[in-house]
Amino acid sequence: MASFNKLGVLTSGGDAPGMNSCVRAITRTALYHGHEVVGIHEGYHGLVNGFLSPFDAREVGGILQRGGTVLGTARSEEFYTEEGQRKGKAQLDEAGVDALVVIGGDGSMRGAMALANLGVRVLGIPASIDNDIWGTNMSIGVDTALNTIKDAIDKLRDTASSHRRAFIIETMGRNCGYLALMAGLIGGAEVVLIPESEVTIDEVAEAVEKAYKRGKTHSIVVVAEGASVKTAELAAAMDELKVGFSTRVTILGHVQRGGRPSAFDRLLATRFGVKAVEALLEGESEVMTGLSGRDISLAPLADVVSRQREANLDYFEMAKMLAY
Ligand code: F6P
């Protein structure tokens, strides 16, 4: 397959720290190789509605270190329909965009696949704090979010141990327990609740009570938002079951999505962006960049959208062992 003339780039789904570093890398790599770049604003919603503007090198200046996405993002209902996808393809054709890079999460990769099925030359880049995308060890934004959660847990532990309290801390992650599990491990949690390995309320209460009896000054319970035991339900039960500590709840929410990208995320986003453009120049299409070991790999989009990323439950056992 030939190279391309004009490259489109969009960010889609939940914003993730590092998206801007990636947009910069894509734009500058394409310009360096003599190609035009078009920024598509507000994700697939902007694609369907023609929110396109030419991007030059200065357009992406000063964004490397900024959180969020300067391109804007959206969750587009219209793009789920075939009519919406056809409208999106028509906008690309009209603007002369003959290759597209989609930066986003698993839903965004499904959108990219739908466009590929309509004949668009498309390449995906995984960006989502959830780290739930098959085909890469790490997605853009995960490391920064994890650092935000780590800082929050450290701060909450200060107040927890001053008052001899248990804190239930809820993380994002949709149906994936990655953030909660890793945060529990590096934050020294007593118990971690994730969708991939269920723990009952009684088991949580027992672990916290035992920690109290062993003389711990505080107890941290990390709950993934997708876990079947819900945070409010757990907090009420812990009060009722009298686990020793009194209980407080902190739901971290969207603070986990914001902030300047960490060094790891900037580097990953930059490497993914450069690789995406180079892969398109070499004739690749319908693939997603990924981190495999220390290398940047390419995985077929068809596999990315049809396979499930497995949780590594060794970490779950490790967190339990270290909570002693
Ligand atoms: O996919 C990223 C994510 O932050 C999830 O962890 C969370 O469930 C969801 O997005 C929240 O979506 P919204 O920002 O649309 O409320």
Residues whose N, C-alpha, C, O or C-beta is under 5 A from the ligand:
A	BS01	F6P	G14 D130 M172 G173 R174
